[in-house]
Amino acid sequence: MKSCAALMLCFAATALGAFAQAPAPAPAATNDQSPVFKNSGSEEVLLDVVVRDKKGHLIKDLKPEDFSILDNGQKKSIKSFRLVEGKEGVSSTGGRTQLDPLRQIRLVTLIFHGLDQNGRVLCRDAAMTLIKSELGQNVYMSVLSIGHNLQAIQPFTNDRELLKKAIIRATGGANSFADDSAAIVSHLQQMVGPMQGGGNSLTDQVNSMSTGGGGTGAEAAPNGSQAADQAMAQMMLQMLTAGQEDASTDWGRNAIFALLNAVKEQYVLPGRKTILFFSSGFAVPQGSEQAFQNVISIANRSNVSFYSIDSRGLTIRSSNQDSISGLNNAAAASHSMPGQGVNTQMAKSQDSAMDSGKANTQDTLGRLAKETGGDLIANTNDFKNPVKKISEDIETYYEITYDPQIEKYDGSLRTIAVKTADADYRVQSRSSYFALPPSMTANGQVVLPYEVPLLKALDQKPLQRDFTFKSAGMHFRGAADAPTCDVVLDIPIGNLTLAENKAAGDFEGKLAYVAMVKDGKGTIIKKLRNEVALKITPDKLEAFKAGHFVYSEPFQVAPGRYTLEAAVLDGAGEKISARKSSFIVPAAGDKLSISSITVVRNMKPAEATANPNDPLLMEHQVVTPFVDPTIKKSEMSGLPFYVVVYADKASTDIPALVMEFSKDGQVLGNVPAQLGKADAQGRIQYVATAPLSSFEPGSYQVRFLAKQGGEGAAETVSFTLEP
């Protein structure tokens, strides 16, 4: 990118003064001969139910009348029922039918996550035991691993030799230093002891140690050497604690989104799906609770059951130890003496206390299993019998469907309770799902709860508009000269509700959005969605409300006309606005062309993770677009525009740019500007700033015309100027 593109070059125009550069499911059957069950994306709910007695033996002789199903506390009638046993389906009257392997494929996914040296051995033995067991011809297994993301080692197969090799690879690897670090932390905690004298910094801690921490007597006053040792121990402990907190947060988020990817595509095939999750566990970080619940909900919709295997096996360390340590650290920080300032630990004490409640990583594994109809295997080094039961669960279970009779598909979480007439029986079945309209979940679409009202708003006529926001689709030429679209959402924060939270001492709100790019046939080419928490302190409230939430995302598309459908939810105010617009993406090529024009709201330093192919990235800064802006002349001295000119690679002529200004449809004049040379990608990025002192209030259009030799290309942008 050429730095000359951002230089301020002065030039004149007569009328304007000076400017500067700058698979379809079959209907359910109730007959005994050939029962067919709807996919869980339909209005019926499909349950896979495993029932065992107190000794763990499978119960296989139950009838529909032996079951009671409660949906959100209301009893529901069973519509279809059968026992699946191996290759056969057994009806409620005892009739047996051979299962169609194509309609009753059973997928078993082995996922390995966070294994230490001992865990690798235990999990390898357990996985090998599983593939040695007798599984039906329609059982296919895959082997995956989670590190920073989800990685495949072996795709679905029933070839045992391939599975053995994949399991060996998944359970190999270098030793983990987690045990060493845990031992060091324990040793340092013993050295440091409780916080001394309420010090608010490491220096205060050292001073406190040197003077006896406010205590009396020789025993309370360590000598200089002891104080230095304790201070270094405290420093190291804080380093390790902070590192563990950061790693735990990243570890949890990585695991959650990897598991989401593992379950959301499994809707494609009918039949029972099982995930054996071999893991040392993970905590659900603050702010990721909804994402974790989405894993469970989508697993239930895709008919996936988790069997969680705690790879730590039989361990001396309590599974609650991290929770206890977190609470102790938070308590120590919060008990600092008043009036002594705030250190890092004190500032984070509230978050630490909240997170500590989620730090029991075995509870996370248990929730995955219990709420999806699976089971948790933990606190044992002998996985043979538990794995044998998993094999039985894969092969033998009841299939039950019922109509939930949902009156309002509002995306709320609905609970399921399956009980048997014998209270001593242990029942495994999914426990919840989100109330999502069947039309939104057809063909296995993954719809998150906050999307439901937004998608409904986009179907309304006329569109609901409780507040204003802007959206646009812009076109550029991307990498390898491929046409690139950049979708932009521009949401004024002042139009959203920010409610006071007196307990926290701040103002809070929430926005959610969905934006869909559709082609001429109505097919969704790209879907953008997110839910964003808003939080601000009172002293910064007014400035915050004057700002905008701006999101843009580039992606490659084929040339053509597209529709952008966008909806935004004001969570605290329970308001929704939706809008639709169209845009054209021209074909890319070697000839002269010009990008969409955007008014520049601001330019921010690019982050290290910035996409190098982002068309709004200009050297080390990123352009923040201003969609269809209304500008107050009293608040801005100049209005910057951003454009990219793509030179004809075969031409030796230097491209030029002309800006034609019109007010209320009347042409005011033209302003020429000489462009510099193109960069290695054939781009000339250009920012032109118009001094607003030369303009009167009104509606303006600016036509940017690029010329090179005998070629020309033009784009137009509009803005409104107020006093």
N, C-alpha and C positions, 0 to 999 in steps of 0.2 A: 504494500500500500504506500502511495506516495505522500510524503508529508506536505508537499505543495498544495494538495487538495484542500487542506484546512487553513491555508494562509489567508489573511484578510487583504484582498486586492480591491482597490478603489477604481470605479469607473462611473461614467455619467450617462444619463438619459434625459431627453428633453422634458418628457411629461412627468417623470417620477423623481428626479434628483439622483442622489448618490446611493449606490448599493455596495455591499462588500461580499466577497466570496466566502466564502466559508464552505343331517338325515331326518327326515320328517318322522315323528313318532306315530305309531299305529294306535287306534283307539283301544281302550282297556276292554278286556273280555271277562265275563264272569262265568263262562262255562268251564267244565272240568277238562275238556279235551285239549284245548289250546289256549291257555291263558296268556294274554299279552298285556304288558304293563306300560303305561305312559311314562315318558321321560319326565323328570321332576320339573322341567321348565313349563309343563302344562298346568292346568288348573288343579289336577289331582296331585297329591303328595305321595311319593313313593318312599317306603321305609324298608330297609334291610334290618331284620331283627334277629338277634342271636339270644337264645334262652338256655341257661344252665341251672342245675340244681346246686345245693349248698356244697356238694363235693366237687363241683366243676364239670359234671357230666352234661353233655348236650341233651336237651329235651326236644324230641322230634315228633311227638304225637299230639300236639295242641291243635285245637280247632278255632275258627274265628271267634266263637262265643267265649273262648278262654282269654281273649285279649280285650283290654279297655284302652282306648286312645283319647287323650285330651289335647285339644289344640287351643292354646291360650285359655286353658281352664275349662273349655267346653267339650263335652263328650261328642265324638264323631262316629258315624257309622262306617264300618269297613265295606268297601266296594269290591275289592278283589283280594284274594288270599291264596297262597300256596306255599308249600315247603320246597325249597331247592336243595336237593341232595345229590351231590356229585353231578352226573350227567342227566339227571332226571328231575322233572317237576312233579310234585305230589299235590293233588287238589285236596280240598277240604273233605271230599268224600272218599279219599284214598286212591283215586285213579292216578296212574302214573303215565307220563308222556316223556318221550325223549326230547331233550333240549336241543334247539338249533344252535350249534356252536357259534354261528355268525351273529346271532342275536343275544347270546349269553356269554360273550367274551368276558373273562375276568382278568383284570389288570392288577398286577402287584408291582409297586414301585418301591425299591430299596433306596433310601436316602441316608447318606452318612454325613454327620455334621459334628465338628468340634471334638474329635476323639483324641484322647491322650494314649500313651503307649499301652496301658492296661486295657483301656476301652477298645482299642483296635483289635486286641486279641479276643476279648469277650464278644465283640460284635461280629468278627469274622467267623467265630465258631457258631454263633446263633444263625447267621445268614447261611452258612454251609449246611446247617441242620435243616433249615427250611427247604433248600433246593433238593435235598436228599429225599424229602417226604413225597408221598404219592399225590401228585396234583393232576387234575384233569387235562385233557388235550386242549381245552380252550383257555388254559391259564397261561398268560404271558407276563414275563417279568422284565423290568429294566433296572439299571443301577445308576444312581445320580449322586452327586456330592455337592455340598454347600461350603464355599469358602467366602470370598467376597460376593459371589453370585452363584447361581445355579449352573452346574456343569454336568454334562452327560458323559458317562463312562461306557455304558452299554444300552442301546435302544431296546425296545421290547422284543423279546425272543423267548422261545421255550427250549433253546439249546443249552443244556446244563453245563457243558464245557465252557461255552462263552460266558455264562453267568459266573462260573467259578473264577475264571481269569479276571473278570471285572470286579468281583468282590475282593480278591487279593490286592488288586490295584487300589481300590477305594480304602482299604484298611492298611495300606502301607504308608510310607512317608517318614519324615524326620521326627525326632522326639520333640515333645512340647515342653516349654519351660514354665508352664502355668503352675505346676506343683512347686518348683523352686521358688517362684515369686510368692506364692502363698505362704511358704515357710518363712521367707524373709519378712513379709508383712507381719506375721505373727510374732517373730522375734523383735521387730522394731516396736510393735505395740507394747510389748513387755518392757522394753527399754524406756520408752517415752512415758508411759503411764498416762494418767488423766491430764487434761490441759492445766497448765500451771498458772495460777494467778489471773486468768482471764486475758492473757496477752492477745493483742489484736494483730500481731505480726510476728515473723520469725525473730526479729530483733528484740521485741518485747519478751518473747518466749525465752531467749537467751538471758536477757537481763533479769527476768523473773527467776530463772534457774540459778543465776549467779548470786542473787540476794536471798535465796531460800524460798522464793515463791510466796512471800508473805508469811511464811511459817516462822517458828521460833526454834532456837536450839541448834547445836552443831549438825544434828542429823538432817535438818531442813535446808541447810546451806551447802550444796555440793561445791567442791573446789573447782578451779578453772578448767582442769582437764575433764572432770565429770560433766560440767556444763557444756563444754564443746562437744563431747561425745553425744550428749542428749540432744543438743541442737542439730547436729548432723543427722542423728537418727530421725528427729522430727522432720527435717527437710526431706530426707529420703522417703519417709513414710508418706508425706504429702505428695511427692512425685509419683509414687506407686499408686496411691489412692486415686489421684486425678487420672492417671493412666488407665486404671481399672474401670473408672466411671466412664471415660470416653470410649474405651474398648467395649464395655458392656453395652453402651448405647448403640454403637456401630454394629456390634455383633447381633444384637436383638433385631435391629432394623434390617440388616442383611438377611437374617434367617426368615423374618416375616415375609419380605417381598420375594424371596426365593421360593418359599412354600406356596405363596399365592400363584406364582408362575407354574408351580408343579401341579396345582389342582385345577386351574381355570380352563385348561384345554381338554380336560378329561370327560367333559360332557359329550364329546363327539360320538363315543361308542356307548351302547346300552350295556347293562350288566353291572355286576358288583366290582368296585374298584377299591383297592387297599393300598395304603402307604405305610410301610414299615420305616419309622423315623428313628434311626440310631443316632442318639445325640447326648451330649453332656448337659443339654438344656440351655435355655437363654431367658433373660428377663425381658419383659415388654417395656420399652422405654416410655417415659412420659410423653404423651402426644401421639403414641403409636397404638393406643388401645383400639381405635376404630379399625385400623389396618389389620390388626390381629383378629378382630371379630369378623372382618371381611373374609379372612382365610377360612374360618370355620363355616361361615354362611355359604361361601362359594363351594367349599368341599361338600356341604350338604346338598346343594343344588346339583352338583356333578355326581352325586352318589358315591362320594369318596369317604372311606373310614380310615382314621389314623390309628395305628398301633405304635405307641411311643415306647422305645426301649432306652432307658437311662443307662448310658454307656459307662457311668461311673461304678456300676455294680454295687457290691456291698462295701460301703465306705464308713469310716469312723466320723467324718465331718458331717454335721447335721445339714440337711437340705435347707434349714432355716437360718444357717449361720450368716449368709450374706445379708439377710433381712435384719438380723440382730445387730450385726456390725454397722449396717447403714443407719439404724436407729440410734445406736450408741454414738456414732460420729455426729449425727445431726443434733442429738441432745447436748453433746459436749460443746459444739459450736454455738448453740442457742443459749447456753448458760454463761456466756462471756459477760464480764462486768459491764453494766450500762455506762454510757458516756465515754467509752474508750475507742470509739470508731468502729468500723466494720471491716473485717478481713474477708478473704475469699471463702473460707469455710462457713463463716457466719452468714454471708450473703446467700450461700447455696443451701443453708440448713433446711429451709422449707422444702425445696425441691428434693433434697436428700431424704427427708422424712417421707415424702410422697413416694419416691422411687423405691424406698426400702420395702414398702409393702408389696412390691412386685418382684422383689429380688429372689424369691424362692423359685429357682429355675425348674424344679421338679413339678411345681404347681402348674407351670406353663405347659409342660409335656402332658400332664394329667388332663388339663382343659382340652387340649387338642384331641385327646383320645376320647374322653367322656362325652364331649359335645358333638362328636361325629359318629358315635356308635362303635368305637373301637375299645382299646384297653391300654392301660399303662403297665409296663413291666419294669420294676425298679427294686432297688435294695436287695439284689441277689446276684451271685456270680454264676448261677446255674440257669441258663436260658433254654435248656432242652425242653422241659415240660411246657413252659409258656409258649415257645415257638410251635410246639405240637398243637396247642390250642388255637393258635393263629391259623395254622393249616386247616384245622377243622372249621373255623369260622369262615374261611374263604370258600370252603366246599359246601357247608351246610348252614342254611339260614332261612328264615321266613321272609317272603315278599308280601307286603301289605300295602294297599293303596286306600286313600280316603279323600273325600272332597272337603277342603277346609272351609268352604262357603264364606270367603272373605268379601265383605261388603265394601271395604275401602282399602284400596292398594296404596298405602301411604308410606311404604318403605320401612315400617316399624318392625322391630324384632318380635317374632311370635314363638312361643315356647311349645314344645311337644313333650308329652309324658306318655310312655307306653308301659302298661302294667298287665300282669297276669292274675288269674284267679288265685293262684298259689303265691302268697306273699313272700315265701321263702325262695322263690326262683329269682335268679339274677338276670335282668334284661339289659341287653346292649342295643341301643338305637340312637339315631341322631336326636338332638334335643332342641333344636331351634332352626329358624330360617327367617329371612326377611320377606315381608309382604310386598313382593314386586309383581306388577302386572304381567300376565303371560306373554302379551305382545312385546314387552320389553326384554324378555328373557328367551324369546324364540331363537332357535339355532344356536343356543348356548351363549348368547351375549352375556358378558359380565357387567351387570348394572349395580352400582353402589347405591346405598340407601338415599344419600343426599341428591342423587340424580333424578329420583322419581318425580318430585314436583317440578323440576326443571324441564324434563322431557315432556311432561304433561302440558306445561305452559307453552312449549313450542308447537303443540298440536291444537291449541285453542285458536278460535277465530272470533273476534280479532285478538291479536296477541296482547297478553297482559303486560302493562307498562306502569309499574308502581313508582319507578324512579328512572332516571336517565343514565345510560352508559353508552359507549361507542364500541363498535367492532369493525374490522376491515380485513380484507385479504389483499395482500400486496404481492407483486411478482418481481422476481429477480432472475438472474442467470447464475446457477450454482456451479459446483465442482463438475469438471468435465463438460462444461457448457450445458448441463441439464437444467430444464426449467425448474424453478424453485418458488414455492409459495411461502409467504410469511403471514401467519394469522396473528392479529393484534387485538387484544381486549384492553379497553381504557375505561376504568371504573372510578368515578369520583368518590373518594372516601367520605366526603361530606354528605353524600346521598344515602349512606348506610347508617344503621343504628348502632351507637356505642353506649352501652348501659353501664352505669356506675356499679362497681363491685367494692362496697365499703370495707369488707373484710380484707380484701387484697390491696386496697388503696389505689385502684386503677380503674380504667374504663375498658370494657371488653365487648367484642362483637365477633361476628363470623360471616364470611362470605363463601359461597360455593358457586362454581360456574361449570357449564358444559358448552362446548363449541364444536360443531360438526361441519366438516366440509363435504358437500355432496356433489357428485358429478351430474351430468345432464339426465341420467336415468334414475337419479335419486339414491344411488348407492353411496354409502358413507365411505369416503376415501381416507379421512382422518378424523379422529375424535380426541379432543382435549378436555380434560376435566380435573378439578381439584377442589379441595375444601381448605380454606385458609383462616386460621384464628387471628383475630386482631386484638391487640392489647397495648395500651398506652397510659402513661402516668398523667395526672391532671395538669402538670405544668407544661406538658407538650401537646395537650389535647387540641388546641385551636390550630396549631401548625400542622398537626397530623390530619385534621379534618379538611384542611386546605389542599392536601395532596391527592394523588391519584394512585390507584393500583393498576399498573400496566404490565401485561404479560404478552410476550410474543414468542412464537416458535416456528422455525423454518423447517420445511420438508420438501422433498422432490415430488413433483406431480407431472402428469402428461399435459401437453397443451390442451386448452379447451375452456369452456365456460363452467363456472362453479357457483354453488350457492353456499353461503356461510350462515348457519343457524346458530345463534348464541343466546343463552339464558343465564341470568345471574340471580342468586338468592341472597337476600339480606337476612341472615339467620336470626339475629336478635330482634329485628323488626317484623319478621315473618312476612316479608314482601318479596315479590318476584317481578323481574322485567325480562322480556324476550324481544329479540329483533332478528330480522332476516335481511340479507343483502346478497348481491351477486358481484362477481368479478371475473375477469378474463386473464388467463395465463397464456401468453403468446408462445409460439414455437421458438426455441433457441437455435442459434446457428452461428456461422462465422461472420455474418453481415452486421452492419451497424444496428444497434438497438439501445433502448433506454429502459431503466427500471421504473417501478412505481415511484411517485414523489411522496415524501412524507415531511410534514412539518416536524421539526426537532423540538421535543419538550426539554431534553437535556442530554448531555453526554457524560457517561460514567466510566471510571476506569474498569477495564476488563478484568474479570477474575481469572485465576490460574486455570480454572476448569472451563473457560469459555470455549464454545464450539468454533474452531478456526474457519469453518465454512459458513458461519452466520453472516448473512449479507449485511447486517447492521453493525458488524464489527469493523471499525475503522482504525487501523493500526492498533493502539493499545487502549482504545476507547470503544464503548458500545453506545449506539444511538438509541435513545428512548423515543418512540414515535408519539406524536400528538395527533389523534384521529379526528378529522373533521372539526378543527378547533374554532372556538369562539374566544377571541383575544381582547383583553382590555388594554387600550392604548396607554392608559395611565400607569399600567403595571409593567409594560415591556417597551424597551427602546428599539429593539430589533427583532425580526422574525426570521429564524433560520430554516432553510429547506435542505433536505438530503436527497441526493440522486446519484445513481450509478450509470455511467455511460459505457457501453460495451463497444469497443472500436472494431471496425472491419479489419481483420487480421491480414487480409491480402492488400490493403490500401496503404500507401505511403503518406497520404494526407493526414494532417493533424485534425482531430475532431474539434468542432466548435459548438458552443452552447448559446442559445438565445432564449430569453425569458420574456414572454408576452403577458402583460398585466391587463386585466379587465375588471371594471367595477360595475356591478349591476347590469352586466351584458354589454357594456360599452368599452371598446379597446382604448387603453390609455397610452400605451407605447411599448416599445421593445428595448430590452437591455441585453447587449451582447457580452459574452465573456469567453476568453480563450482558455480552453482546457489544456492540461499538461499531458504527458505521455502516459500510456496505459501501463499497468503493472504486468507481472508475469502471467496473470490469469486473463489479461485482456481487459481489465476494469480500470475505469477512471472514477474514483469516488470523489464526490464534490459536495461541499456545503456552501450555500449562498445565503447571506443574511440581508434582509431588506430593512432599512431604517424606517420605523413606523412614523417618524415625524413627518414624512412626506405623504402620508395617507390620511384621508378623511374616513370617518366611520361608514361602514357599509359592507356589502357582500362582494368578495373578490374571487377571481379565478386567475391562476397563474399557469400558463402553458409553457412547458419546457420543450424546446425544439433542438435536437442534436443534429448536426450536419457534418458530413465527411465526404469530400468529393461531391459526387452527384447524389449521394444517399441522404435520407433524412428519417428521423424517428421522433415521435412526440408523445408526451404524457401531460396530464393536467391535474392540478390540486386546487382545492378551494379553502377559504377561510373567511370568517366573519370578524370584523373589527368593531368594537364598541368603544365609547369614550373612556 
